């Protein structure tokens, strides 16, 4: 399974940062919760800027967690939570 990340990301409702992955050439959206960004990536705010800044600071770990989950779930959308980083 080939998994790549496009770099596209944005803040979505429910205080999540969504980011795009390509799984075997198919677009799949993933997201990481504000709680995970708070607990593991130093986020301290609720603004889009704060959430995206925390996401960018932790991008490598976040993408690796998404990659592990995508590999396990057959390439379906992923919603990462704080427990995915322990």
C-alpha positions in Angstrom: 0.0 0.0 0.0 1.5 3.4 -1.0 0.6 6.2 1.3 1.6 9.9 0.7 0.5 13.2 2.2 -0.3 16.1 0.0 0.2 18.9 2.5 -3.4 20.1 2.1 -4.8 20.8 5.6 -7.5 22.9 7.2 -9.4 23.3 10.4 -12.8 21.8 10.4 -15.8 21.8 12.7 -15.5 20.0 16.1 -12.0 21.6 16.5 -10.1 19.2 14.3 -7.4 19.7 11.7 -8.1 17.7 8.6 -5.3 16.7 6.2 -5.3 14.9 2.9 -3.5 11.6 2.2 -3.2 9.6 -1.0 -3.6 5.9 -0.6 -2.7 3.9 -3.7 -3.6 7.1 -5.7 -7.0 7.6 -4.0 -7.7 10.8 -2.0 -8.4 10.1 1.7 -9.1 12.7 4.4 -7.7 12.2 7.8 -8.0 14.4 10.9 -6.5 15.0 14.3 -8.5 16.3 17.3 -7.8 19.4 19.2 -7.4 17.3 22.4 -4.5 15.4 20.7 -3.0 18.7 19.6 -3.3 20.0 23.1 -2.0 16.9 24.8 0.9 16.0 22.5 1.8 19.0 20.3 1.7 22.1 22.6 -1.5 23.6 21.3 -2.9 26.2 23.7 -5.7 27.9 21.7 -8.8 27.4 19.8 -8.2 29.6 16.8 -7.5 28.2 13.4 -4.0 29.7 13.5 -3.2 28.0 16.9 -4.5 24.6 15.7 -2.7 24.8 12.4 0.5 25.9 14.1 0.4 22.9 16.5 -0.4 20.6 13.6 2.6 21.9 11.6 4.9 21.5 14.6 3.9 17.9 15.0 3.3 17.1 11.3 5.8 14.2 11.1 4.4 12.4 14.2 0.8 13.0 13.1 1.4 11.7 9.6 3.2 8.7 11.0 0.2 7.9 13.3 -2.1 8.3 10.3 0.1 6.1 8.2 0.0 3.3 10.8 -3.8 3.6 11.0 -4.3 3.7 7.3 -2.1 0.6 6.9 -4.2 -1.2 9.5 -7.7 -0.1 8.3 -7.2 -0.7 4.6 -6.8 3.0 3.6 -10.1 4.3 5.1 -10.4 7.8 6.5 -8.7 8.3 9.9 -9.7 10.4 12.9 -6.8 10.6 15.2 -7.4 11.1 18.9 -5.0 11.7 21.9 -4.7 7.9 22.5 -3.2 7.4 19.1 0.0 9.2 20.3 0.7 7.2 23.5 
